[in-house]
Structures are given as structure tokens and as C-alpha cells.
Amino acid sequence: MKVIYVMDPLCGWCYGNEDNVLKLYEKYKSTVDFEVIPGGMWAGDNVRKQSPQMVNYFMRHDEAIAKKTGATFGTAYMELLKKELVLDSEIPSRAIVAVQKIAPAQSIPFMVAVQKARYYNGKDLNLTATYLPLCDGLGISQAAFLEAFGSEAVRQSTLQTFRKATQYAQAYPTMLVEKNGALTVIEQGYAPLNTLEESIDALKK
């Protein structure tokens, strides 16, 4: 049995969901496999700019996300919104895929740390330097991360991951359970932790 989590590092609702995902992982990791699939929401031809119009869109949604999920958006993130950044999902997604290759047990904690880096600590996810303290915090070798993160193999794996995401989800976040070859969607958008736990427990029987 496996929990499949389809998300995007630049998705605010995924940030709102991160605490639930981490708690699910801690609760079930000894009995259930977990797979994170970054979706590539804004990658390739869909790369965006953090324009004033985009920031207004973010702030409307962030308010709704905070109200529904209890997630805290940091003051440093509010400062980050004042900058005109490129919004490219490929870079943080590739960082997540790199960690899946070199430290798979840390994939979910690293994914959560990547989102917290932007949405709480106001870090630019385009910068390689953003990821090095996250590696340190999880005991991941910086050298191994940098080698994987910059490799063509991981670039290609990331693009393959984006294609795989489209087979599982049309929206982020989406959580599914795979059991005996059958897929069950247990979350599309946002669901409370107890609802997710009840769904997983029912499928484990």
C-alpha cells in the first residue's frame, strides 16, 4: 500500500497542507510507502513572473488558505512578494527529486522544508543556496545534493515526474492511495487531517 502525494512547490494550498502531510508520514511511514510527485505547475512554457497582478492573486488565496488550514505565512514571505521574481516550479521540484535519489527517507521532510523556505522564511526558490541549509537541517550531504541537483539525469527525472503527475491529478494538492493496483483519491484540494487518517485506516483493513 502506498500514499501518493501530488503537489507543487509554488502551490499555496500545498503549503497549507504540509503539516498534515508531515503528520501522516510520521504516523504511517513504518507501515505504508509514501511517494511525492511534484507536478510542474509553472514550468517550461508555463513559467510565470511574480508581477503585482500575480501578487494580488496570491494574497487573496493566501488569506483563504490561512483561514482554512491554519498555516502561517511569514512576514519574510510578504517581503518576498514585493520582488519581481521568476516563478519556475522546475527548480524546487528538481531539488525534491534530487533528494528522492540521494536520501529517499527525507523526501517528505525536505519537500515541507522547501515550501516553508518560501512561504514562511521568504527565500527565493530559484537560488541553489536556498536549499543548502535545508540539507544541513535534515542531515543530507550538501555535496551529494549539489551533484544530483545539477545533473542531467535528475533534470530528466524531474520532467518525467511532471508527466507522471498528469496521470494522477488535475489539481494540487491531490493525495491518492494505491493498494493492490487500485487507486483511491482521498484528497483533492484540502482535507482535514482526521479525514485523511480515516481514509487511510479504512483502506489499510
Secondary structure, DSSP 4 states (H G I P E B T S, - for coil): -EEEEEE-TT-HHHHHHHHHHHHHHHHHTTTSEEEEEE--TT-GGG-EE--HHHHHHHHHHHHHHHHHH-----HHHHHHTTS--EE-THHHHHHHHHHHHH-GGGHHHHHHHHHHHHHTT---TT-GGGTHHHHHHTT--HHHHHHHHT-HHHHHHHHHHHHHHHHH-SSSSEEEEEETTEEEEEEES---HHHHHHHHHHHH-
